[in-house]
Amino acid sequence: MAHQNRTTNAGLAAGPFDVASAKRENEKDALANALITGMLVVYPVLATVVAVMVGLAFAGPMA
């Protein structure tokens, strides 16, 4: 037979949408993952705000 369908995923690693098995495997790393994800969200926002403020400071007073 040229193609076989797998009925179970027991031998496969968890994919991005396989939440149940990923939760069981990574419960101890949840805090670290949350901190890293938070930094990936917070840092670009903070950097954007700082860049806008520096740009406005360099522009000087608008008369």
N, C-alpha and C positions, 0 to 999 in steps of 0.2 A: 504494500500500500504506500502511495507516495506521500500521504499526509496523515498524521495522527494528531488527534486532539487530546490534550491533557485535561483530565477531569479534576485533578487536584493540583495545588501549588505547594506541596510539601517540600519539594526540592528547590524552589525558587526563592530568591531573596525578596524582601518586602519592597514593593514599588512605592512611588510617591502617593498613591491613593489606597494603599493597603494599610489602613490606619490601625486596625485591630492588632495585627501581629507586630507592627512597629511599636505600639504602645507597650505591649508585653516585653519587648526586647529592650526598650530604652527608657523605662520608668525612672531609673536612677540618674539618667542624664537629662531629665526634664528641666531642671533648674538652669543648668549650663546652656541648654539650647534656648531657653526663654531669654536669658541674658544676652546671648549672642544675637538673637533675632531682634530684641529690643534695641541693641546698639546699631544694628543694620537699618533700623527705622529712624532712631533718634539722631544719629550722627549726620546723615545727609540733611535733615531738616535744620539742625543747628548750624551746619556749615553754610547752608543757603541763607539763613538769617544773618549770620556774620558777614557773608560776602555782600549782601545788600547794604548792611550798615556801613561797611568799609567803602563801598561804592558811593554812597551818599556823602560820606565824610570827604572823599576825594573830590566830589563834584563841587563842594563849597557852598556858600550861601547863594541862593537864587534871588537875584535882585530884579 
